[in-house]
Amino acid sequence: MNFDNQLLFFFSALGAFNSSFLSIYFFFASKPKHFSNYYLGALLAVLSIRIWKSIFFFFNPDLSRSYLQIGLSACFLIGPFLYFFIKSKLSNSEREIKNDYLQLVVLVLLILVVGYLYPYKTYPELWGNIFYKAINYQWLIYIIASAFILKDVFKKIFKKSATLTSNEVWSLSVFSGVFIIWTAYFFASYTSYIMGALSFSFVLYLSFLLFYYRREKAISSSEQKEKYVGHKISEKEADKLLSTIDTVLNKQGLFKNPDLTLPQLAEEIKVRPHLISQLLNDNLNKNFSLFINEYRIEEAKRILDSNRNLKIEVIAEMCGFNSNSTFYSAFKKITNTTPAKYSNS
């Protein structure tokens, strides 16, 4: 293997190698334990298998057809695990998660039955043509289904004042990465077969950078809080300011504005944004988003108590939420139950 091929092997295998370890991490070590972590671990596992197969086949065209069958079979599960991950990340419905299990069992059984009846060794042309195309188009269908779940997140991207939640950021980044990898494989006949592996390494390390950026941002936010230490607002002043904020929010219904920002609220009550931020951080131990969402959820509870016929998405919009997923997450976080369960109780 010449030096150029050694570099190509190194960079294409780098992502697959790290992904294998990340898959183990999300399965056994990540906290908190959540369905989305298991789905992400499974997604990374099947992607790793697919990428390793591509790398070995590119550098060794005489690779056993059994490995080729395993690689393509794993590819059949990439789309479903992407869809399950995003849905579990943005939804709290236990019923939907159980339906995912059933769907997953059917897909695994289909892989086993087809693989047993039509092994790659005996039907190489069938796998190389019909099955390969079917797998890629099935993968695309799940990508489109995932994009449909993310439609509200896509809308928020183009709103200057809207901010994405951590779950939305990760869902969007994983979706984008898988879509790039699918594109690389789908158009491999026009470029090179190894492009899928290289794009996977690129996407994986881009995700690392995103994680690092968000971590630095969180540290910066913590440092911002530190500068208020020793200058805490007195209880009397805090009560007066909170009363003013409460009056403005309820009287004018400002919390119903989905794009409401801290500077806008500060301008409305004629104080510095720094003062409200200090009040929330030091006296209430809350961020601005949680503080406003509490008003929105109280309004949602009031509507649910008085009118049970309204659809959840309508209530979410009436209360100032940009998306149903954000509404569900905030409701569950603040009330420890879902809107549907609250309404039924």
Summary of the structure (lengths in Angstrom):
residues: 345
radius of gyration: 24.7
end to end distance: 68.2
largest distance: 81.5
contacts: 1025
relative contact order: 0.08
helix: 79%
strand: 0%
